[in-house]
Structures are given as structure tokens and as C-alpha cells.
Amino acid sequence: MTSTRWYAHDMTTARDVLITCVGLNFGPNPETRIDEIRESRYRTGKNVVRQLKISATDVVADIGSGCGFVTRAAAEIAIETHCIDVSKEFLDYTRYELSDIKNVHFHHVDYAKFPIADESLDKIFSTAVFIHFYYYDFLFNLIEVNRVLKPGGSFYVEIVDADVLDLDNVKAIKSHMIDYRNTLRSSKQGGARPRFIQPFSLTAFRHLSQQLGFEMVWVEHVSNVAQIVVRKVRGPQLPEWLAAVV
Ligand SMILES: C[S@@+](CC[C@H](N)C(=O)[O-])C[C@H]1O[C@@H](n2cnc3c(N)ncnc32)[C@H](O)[C@@H]1O
């Protein structure tokens, strides 16, 4: 795919979408570095494919498919791919980006409600999405992931692991911390409030995912980001009070 293929006619929209997707890791004008961004996110997708062992018979889903750059690596291999996103703009982008691949479906979803049948997916992945989530987002989304995964199916997810946060790891923490402080200060003056990076403890993730019917089968840290694969071993068996509210 070349940089002349582009879903948005105006560059402001394109820039906003890209900044939401990759932050400022590629500078303030990421639309000028689209090929590098594609390539970098595609490499992330290749890692997901490797860790989940995605094969030609797998039906897969990407939660928070964003621009579809990560999705592409899986969609090229899987028999069927579902892109799930809460944002119509991102889904438009992905639809355009993956228009050369067959059997890709696009779902604009309500929070933690996927229009996908029970136990119909082999593998699910979500990159750079749960790093923004709070405990209850994990709870609701893991319940939904469990519902749509086949027994034995697996889920790849990334978190910023609060267990390994370290003030001496300046590169990993400084820019997020400054963004957080500045945005909170400017939001008091009416500025926009983006979704922050939200560290979440790997210990808490392991406990919650076990309670909801998963076992953790693989974890690897890259700096303070934990890449995790969990496998569905049973349904979530929710206590009555919780079943009543999800
Ligand atoms: C930072 S982008 C990551 C995109 C892509 N996964 C990647 O790694 O390049 C986050 C994406 O997740 C979507 N998103 C945020 N919260 C979501 C939720 N609760 N369910 C589904 N998608 C969500 C956003 O709309 C956006 O497209």
C-alpha cells in the first residue's frame, strides 16, 4: 500500500486520526510519515500473528482496530477478520486501508458490546487500546471477549504494567506524565481531554482474567508495556450481582 492511497481528503482529519492512533511518536505531522507509521504498526501486527499463531483457518477480531495497520498482518492470513471500533472515523479509515483484503468485516460498536455470535472466534487481539483502560473497562471487555471466543481460543492484549513502573525509567514515563499534568491543567480552562495512558497492574490483570475464565499463557515486557496472551478455559461464571449489571 503506498502513501498516495489516503482515506481523508483533508489533512487535518487525517492528522487528527493519526495522532489519536500513534500519539506524537512520529512528530506533530504524522501524515507526512504515513509509510513509516504503517510499517511500524504492521511489524506490531506480525508480532501478534506470531504470538497468537494465527493460521489460515482462524476467524479473528481486532478490538480497537484504529487505522487497520496492525489488523493487516492478521487479515492477510486469517480466513475471516472482524474490525471492531467505537469510532466511525477510524472504521472508515480501516475500511479504506484494508480494501484490498477479502473477508474483512467492520463493526461500529457500543462500549463492550460486539455484534458477534457466542463462541465464534478463534483469536482476538487488541493493541494500544487497553493501555487507556480502567479496571471496569477491563472487566466489561474481558467478559465480552470471553463470550465471543471459542473454548481454547486466545486473546492478545497490551497493558502499561503498573507493577514495573519506575521513576528511573525516564523514557517510558516522562512524556505520559507531562501530558497528563498539562491536559488536566488545560481542561480546567476548557481544553479538550484526550484518553490518557492508564497504567494497570499485571498482577490485577492476571487475577481478573482468571476470575473471568482465562489463563495467562504468555507475557513479555517491552520496557513497561506488558504484551500478554490469555487462553479461554471456561465461561466467565459471573456472580449473580455482576451478571445482572453487564
Ligand atoms: C490508539 S488507537 C490503536 C489502534 C490500533 N489498534 C493500533 O495498535 O495501531 C485506539 C483505537 O481503539 C479504539 N477504541 C477505544 N476504546 C475502545 C473500546 N472500548 N472498544 C473498541 N475500540 C475502542 C479507538 O477508537 C481507536 O481506534
Ligand as a Chemical Component Dictionary entry (heavy atoms), coordinates in Angstrom:
data_LIG
# 
_chem_comp.id                   LIG 
_chem_comp.type                 NON-POLYMER 
_chem_comp.pdbx_formal_charge   0 
_chem_comp.three_letter_code    LIG 
# 
loop_
_chem_comp_atom.comp_id 
_chem_comp_atom.atom_id 
_chem_comp_atom.alt_atom_id 
_chem_comp_atom.type_symbol 
_chem_comp_atom.charge 
_chem_comp_atom.model_Cartn_x 
_chem_comp_atom.model_Cartn_y 
_chem_comp_atom.model_Cartn_z 
_chem_comp_atom.pdbx_ordinal 
LIG C1  C1  C 0  -4.510  4.184  19.894 1  
LIG S1  S1  S 1  -5.630  3.537  18.715 2  
LIG C2  C2  C 0  -4.881  1.962  18.396 3  
LIG C3  C3  C 0  -5.183  1.439  17.011 4  
LIG C4  C4  C 0  -4.565  0.107  16.637 5  
LIG N1  N1  N 0  -5.062  -0.969 17.476 6  
LIG C5  C5  C 0  -3.058  0.151  16.675 7  
LIG O1  O1  O 0  -2.464  -0.520 17.511 8  
LIG O2  O2  O -1 -2.460  0.856  15.854 9  
LIG C6  C6  C 0  -7.016  3.095  19.748 10 
LIG C7  C7  C 0  -8.254  2.635  18.974 11 
LIG O3  O3  O 0  -9.140  1.982  19.876 12 
LIG C8  C8  C 0  -10.454 2.463  19.667 13 
LIG N2  N2  N 0  -11.165 2.267  20.949 14 
LIG C9  C9  C 0  -11.038 2.981  22.080 15 
LIG N3  N3  N 0  -11.819 2.469  23.051 16 
LIG C10 C10 C 0  -12.446 1.389  22.525 17 
LIG C11 C11 C 0  -13.367 0.431  23.010 18 
LIG N4  N4  N 0  -13.835 0.466  24.271 19 
LIG N5  N5  N 0  -13.804 -0.564 22.186 20 
LIG C12 C12 C 0  -13.351 -0.623 20.892 21 
LIG N6  N6  N 0  -12.483 0.269  20.377 22 
LIG C13 C13 C 0  -12.026 1.247  21.169 23 
LIG C14 C14 C 0  -10.263 3.908  19.235 24 
LIG O4  O4  O 0  -11.395 4.411  18.558 25 
LIG C15 C15 C 0  -9.035  3.772  18.336 26 
LIG O5  O5  O 0  -9.406  3.386  17.036 27 
# 
loop_
_chem_comp_bond.comp_id 
_chem_comp_bond.atom_id_1 
_chem_comp_bond.atom_id_2 
_chem_comp_bond.value_order 
_chem_comp_bond.pdbx_ordinal 
LIG C1  S1  SING 1  
LIG S1  C2  SING 2  
LIG S1  C6  SING 3  
LIG C2  C3  SING 4  
LIG C3  C4  SING 5  
LIG C4  N1  SING 6  
LIG C4  C5  SING 7  
LIG C5  O1  DOUB 8  
LIG C5  O2  SING 9  
LIG C6  C7  SING 10 
LIG C7  O3  SING 11 
LIG C7  C15 SING 12 
LIG O3  C8  SING 13 
LIG C8  N2  SING 14 
LIG C8  C14 SING 15 
LIG N2  C9  SING 16 
LIG N2  C13 SING 17 
LIG C9  N3  DOUB 18 
LIG N3  C10 SING 19 
LIG C10 C11 SING 20 
LIG C10 C13 DOUB 21 
LIG C11 N4  SING 22 
LIG C11 N5  DOUB 23 
LIG N5  C12 SING 24 
LIG C12 N6  DOUB 25 
LIG N6  C13 SING 26 
LIG C14 O4  SING 27 
LIG C14 C15 SING 28 
LIG C15 O5  SING 29 
# 
